[in-house]
Amino acid sequence: MLSLVENHSLPRTAAFFDLDKTVIAKSSTLTFSKSFYQGGLINRRAVLRTAYAQFVFLAGGADHDQMERMREYLSALCRGWNVQQVREIVAETLHELIDPIIYDEAASLIESHHAAGRDVVIVSTSGAEVVEPIGELLGADRVVATRMVVADGVFTGEIAYYAYGPTKAEAIRELAETEGYDLARCYAYSDSATDVPMLESVGHPHAVNPDRALRREALARDWPVLSFNRPVRLKKRVPALSVPARPALATAVAVGAAAATAGLVWYASRRKAPSARIHSI
């Protein structure tokens, strides 16, 4: 019988989690639209438009062209936003907005992987200003996130590093090299077919609440398909395992100057993204 805890004489391992619709029930960035409105960053029309984008995202019915238009819109929307103000808004509303939409099943998996001695890494196309605080809330060890260019303390609207599709897989391979992960023994979880490169880079891929394309891919490759449907506040759930408290987020993975929440950019860009660098927070 295999031991629950990793044999530390073996290479290290990790579990890589997509964020939106995999760990939490909504789009992480779009969830903050009302808070950005209250903070004066966006107007009422933008709130309505992001609400529609959230609906499209949850319905899973948007095609590449629709997502590309939304990416361009959201990237332009954040131009001129004060970086510190964005961070403060996210920090002030994080527990109110994100805590209630964390899947109980995902939280249990994170606990199980930590108990087995594996690192937990959040890999998300959303902006680092959103993803990094959520990573800390979840007890993740590292994050990979989209980052945008900052000049004079404000977002320029230009993308410095886009954590999307094949770029996620590249970041995972870089982490494996620097952290000593044995990818053949690592795990990955995602809901989207755009993350097939990420899933196929590890030995234990899992489709979570998959879109149609990923479901077909998972069935064709005999990947496990998981259904998460119980969002619950972390403080109200019973931990699946007794796990020692994790330290605050240890490392952030990605490039460029700080990223905008409007890194928002959750879907397809055909431009080639620069390689990720790994650094400590």
N, C-alpha and C positions, 0 to 999 in steps of 0.2 A: 504493500500500500504506500502511495506517495505521501511524503510529509507535506503538511500545509505550508510550512515555512521554507523559503528558498535555502538550498545548500550553498553557503557562502564561499565554498571552495570553487564553485562554478562561476562563469561570467555573470555579471549583473543583468537584471531584466527590468522591464518597464511595461506599463499599460498606458496606451495613448488614446485619449478620448477627444473626439469632436465635441463641441459644446452645444450649439443650438439644435434642439429637437433630439439630442442624444443624452445630455446631462440635464439640461433644462428644457421646459416645454415650449419655449418661444424663442424668437430672435433676441439675443442678448442686447444688441445695440438698439433696435427699434423699441424695445421695452422702456427705454429711458426717454422717449420722445416727449412725454408730458412734462417730465422734470426739466428737460431742456427748454421747453416752452415757458415754464414757470420761472426759469432762470434767465429768460430774455434772449436765449440763443436762437430760437426759431419762432416763427409766427403761427397763427392758428391754421393757416392753409397747409403749412408744412406738417403740422400735427396730423391733419386729416390724411395727407398723402402718405405719411409713414404708417398710419393705422391701416390704410389700404394695403401697403406693402407687407405689413405683418400678416394680414389676412391671406394674401397671395402666397407668402412664405409658408404659412401653416397648411394651406390647402395643397401645396406642392404642385401647383399647376402652371407655374411660370416657366417660360422657355428661355433659351439663351439670350435672345434679343431683348426680352423684357427685363431680365436681370442685368444685362449690360447697360440699359438705359437707366435703371435704378442706381446702379453703381456710380455712373457718371453724375446723376442728380445728387446723390448723397455726398460724394466727394466734393462737389462744388458747394453744397450746403454748408459744410464745415469750414470753408475758407474764411479766415479771419477770426475764428473762435479762439478765445483765450484758453491756453492749455491748462493753466492752474484752475480756472473756473470750471472747466469740464471735469477735472479730477475731483474737485470739491463736491460738485453735484452728484457724481457717481458715488463718492464715499458717503454722502448724506442720505442717499436713497437706496443704497445697495440692499440692505436687509429688507426694507419694505417691498422692493420690487422683485428681487431675485430669489430670496430665501423661499417664498411660497411656491415657486415654480420649479424647484429642483426635484427631479424624479427620485422617489424613494429607492427604486431599483438601482439607479446609477450610484446613489450615495452608498448603498450596500456593497456594490461592486468595488467602489473606491476603497472602502474599509477592508474588503477581502484581499484586494491586491496589496495594500499596505501591510496587512497582517502576514501575507506571504513573503514580505521582504522586497516587493517590487516598488519602484518609483512610479508615481502617477504624473502624467504629463497631459495638460490640456492643449489641444491643437485646434485653433479657431481662426476663421477668416475675419472675424470681428476685430475691432480696433483694440490695441493693447491697453488703452486707458480704461476700457470696460473689462477685458479678459483677465488682466492681472489681478484686480481686486476680487473678481469672482473665483479665480484660482486660489487665492488666499482663503476665501470663505469656504471653499471645498476641501482645503487642506492639501492641494496639489503641490508637488515638488518643483515643477517647472511649467512654463507656458511657451507656446509658439503662437504669435498673433501678428496681424497686419499692423504696420507702422507707417505713419505719414510724416512728411517733412514739416519741420517747425522753423520759423524765422521770427526773431524778436518776440518770442513767447506766444506766437499764434500759429495756427495751422495754415499752411499755404494752399491746401487742397490737392497737393501732389502726393502720390504714393511712393514711399521709400522702399517698402518691402510688402509684398502682397502674399499672404499665407493662403494660397488657394491651389487646389488640384495637385499637380506634380511637385509644386514647391513645398507642400507639406511633407511629402515623402522625402524630399531632399533634406529638409530640416531634421527629420527623424534619423536619417542616415548619418548626418553630422553629429547629432547627439549620441548615436551609438558609438561613433569613433571616439568622441571626447569623454564619454561617461563609461565606456566599456560594456555597453549593452549587447547581449547576444540576441539579435533580432529574430532568429529562428525560434527563440523561446519567449518572445515578447507578445503582447496582446494589443489589439486595436479595436475601436468601436466607432461607428458612424452611421448616420441615417441617409447619406447622400451618395449617389453614384459618382459625383465629382471627387469623392474621397477614395475611389477604388485604388489609385496609386498608393495612398497611405495604407489601406487595408492589406494590399498584397505585399507590402514591404515587411510584414511580420509573419511569424509562424502561426499565430492564432487570431485571425480576423473575425469580427462579428458585425453583422448588420443589425442596427437598432432602429425600430420604427422606420424601416427603409422605404424610400420612394420606389416607384414602380421599376425604374431602371436598375436600382441597386438590388431590389428583391429578385429580379430575373438573374442578375449576376451572381447573387449569393446562392440561389438554387442551382445554377449551372456549375458552381465551384464547390458545392457542399459546405458553404460557410454557415455557421449557426445564425439563425434569425431570432432576435429578441424583441419582445414587446414591452415597452415601458409606458405605464399609464397612471401612475400614482404620484402626482406632485404633492410634496408635503414639506412643511417647514422643518428645517434641520433640528430645531430645539424640541419639536413635538414628536419626532420619530424615535423609535427604539433602535439603537445601533445593532447591526446584524452580528457584530463581533466586538469583543472588548479590545480596543486598540489604543496604545499609548498616544497621547496628543502629539500631533505632527508640528514641526517648527513652521514658522511663516515661510511663504513661498521662497524657495532658495535661489532659483535661477529663472531668468526670462530669456527666451530664444527669439531672435529676430534682428532686423537691421534698421539702421537709420536713426534719425532723431526721433523724438517721441511721437507717438501715433495718435491720430485723432479717433475719437469715438466714431466718427464717420468712416473710419476704416471699415466700418459699415458695409463696406464692400464685401458682401458675402458671396457673390457669384461671379461668373466668368469674365475674365479679362484675357485677351489673347496676347497682350504685350508680355514680353519675357521678363520675369521677375528676377532681381538680383539674388545671389545666394545668401543664406542666413548666416549670421555670426552668433556665437554663443557667449553670453556674458552674465555676470552675477548681478543681482539687484542690490 
